[in-house]
Amino acid sequence: MVAKDKAIGGLLLIVSVIVIIVYGYILFFTKYDILLLKITGLVAVIAVFGVLAWIGYTLATTPPPKPLEELEKELEEELKKIKKELVEEEKTTEESGQKGQS
């Protein structure tokens, strides 16, 4: 697994250096410099506002959390149920123990 990670890391390094060199060459030594800057700006704007749009969509479509008071009531009800079940279980255990002794 370590060798695979190193290979991927090396590949990312090589590709990054090649992209930097090609980007610099196009920017300074060809007639496509303005086009390259326009494309770069567009990609940056799409990335930033794409993330903002995703955050906005998530906020708009996610239901709000329950109020704390409602959660406390549900928790109290569950605790009461558990206590009631434990009491009934103890009674059942005591009754079966008394029948076994008789």
N, C-alpha and C positions, 0 to 999 in steps of 0.2 A: 504494500500500500504506500509506503514511503517513497519508493522508486517512482510510482505512478504520480504522486503529488509533485515530486521534483521535476518529472517530465512535463507535466502540465504547467508548472511554474516557469520552467525554461521556455516553453512554447509561448506563454503569455508575454514573457520578457522580449523575445525575438519579434513577435508580432507588434508589440507596442513600439519598439525602436523603429521598425520598418514604417509603421503608420506615421510616427513623428517625422521621419526623414522625408517621406512622400508628401506629407502635409506642408512641411517647410519648403520643399522644392516647388510644389504647385503655388504656394503663396508668394514666393519671391522671384521665381524664374519662369513663370508662364503668364499667359494673358487671362487665365481663369482665376486670378487672385480675388477679384470682387465676388465672383460666383461662389468661390469656396467660403468666403466670409459670410455670404448670405446663407449658404447651406448650414454652416456651423451655427450661426445665430438662430436659424429656424429650428435646428435640432435641440439647441439649448432651451428655447422657449417652449417647444413641445414637451421636453422632459420635465421642466419645472411646472408648467401649468397642467400637464397630464397627471402629475403626482397630486397637485392641488385639487384637480377635478375628482380624482379617486378618493381623496380624503373627504371632499364635500359630499360625494355620493354615499360614502360609508356613513357619514354623520346623518344624512337625510333619510337613509333607509333603515338604520338601526333603531329598534324600539328603545325608549328610555328605560332605565332601570327602575325596579320597584322602589317605592318609598321605604325608608328605613323602618318606619312604624309598622308597615304591613309585613315586612320580613320578621320583625320581632314578634308580632302576633302569630305568624305561622310557626315560628320556632317554639313559642310557648305551647301552642296546640300540640305540636309533635312531642314535646317533652311530657305533656300531660298524658298523651296516648301511651308513650313508653312506660311511664310510671304505672298507669292502669294495667298494662299488660304484665309488668313485673309483679304487681300485687296479685293479679289473678293467677299467675304462674306459681307464686309462692303458696297461695291457697290450695291450688291443685296438688302441689308437691306435698304439703302438709296433710291433706286429706288422704292421698295415696299412701303416705307413710303411716298414718294412723290405722288405715285398713289393714296394712301389712302386719301391724303389731297385734291386731285383735285376733 
